[in-house]
Amino acid sequence: MASRGRVKPLQPGTTSPHDGHFTVKVRLLETGEKFLVAGCSQRMKVGELKEKLELLAGIPQNVQTLSHLDDGDMPDSSTFKFNGIFPGAKLSLSVWPYDGLTDLIQFAATGNLAKLIGVGVTPDSSFNTENSLRFSGKEKKEWLAARSGLALYVASHRGHLHIIRFLLQNGCNVQYKTHLGNTPLHAAAATGKYDCTDELLANGAQMRDPNREGHTALDVARLCGHKKVERRLFFFQWEERAANLSIKTHLDPSELFAHQKHDSKLKTWLNGSHAKRYMANLIPFQEFQGSHLSAPPKKNLV
């Protein structure tokens, strides 16, 4: 039987892979940004980590590539254990280098509007790639719309309000969705960018639109602990509901309360001895006839 070798003792503050969850560090190569991802385990799959990073790092899952120790992309179906990912491991996150997406996401993430305009994010853009040259007409418009939506998602996550306004003013779809169902509003809520959530809502973002996990932007703000954004989204939802309420100009008698059915001049209190006062019940005639609740015959309570 082969020897397993000696297991090194854990350093203070670390967790054994067999004891449950741990945290890994992820660095986005295009910008140098670093993110801590908690709740990882040896059984976790790389695809699950990418799903977490969509809201944590603000990069849609379908354009992510992850590597560990070398430059090889780890398969989504492989586990942390298979890839030798341990507590505190450092992973590299990058963007698939096709169709100029690397530059697009870098410029959107860093807030560089001047350069972002030059990589195809507006309907009248003349920017082309090897793939886009095969498109024309409707297909080309859809290609540009997908790029502008991606830029809007990344900019909303980073809080670049000037880019958000530019993209929306140039026809970008505020309801753009990633493959996981996250919208720019989800991205802004995940990072607590309340000014961006206001701008997106003012331009038609749907706050009740859930992602694939069933979470709305309000849910995401709550789960991420961004109280200010959560309050703003809650009040916007309340105002939206109130605006849709219709007030009837005429109520059916069956919808009226007792004080609305009867003349307000009627006396509703009876005086008794020793300054006692009794309330008279105003009920429709013969409503409880034949029961112990029926009013005494030939006695006018009012």
Protein Blocks (a to p, Z undefined) as FASTA:
>chain_A
ZZebjaddddehiacfklopaddddddfknopacddehiafklcfklmmmmmmmmnopaf
klgccdehiacdcdfkbcfklnopaehiacddddddeehlmmmmmmmmnopaklmmmnop
afkbcbdcfklmmgghjlmmmmmmmmmmmmmmmmmmnopaklmmmmmmnopafkbccfko
pafklmmmmnopaklmmmmmmnopafklccfkopafklmmmmnopaklmmmmmmmmmmmm
mmmpccdfbdcfklpcfklmpcfkbcfbdcdehhiacddddddehklgoiakbccehiaf
ZZ
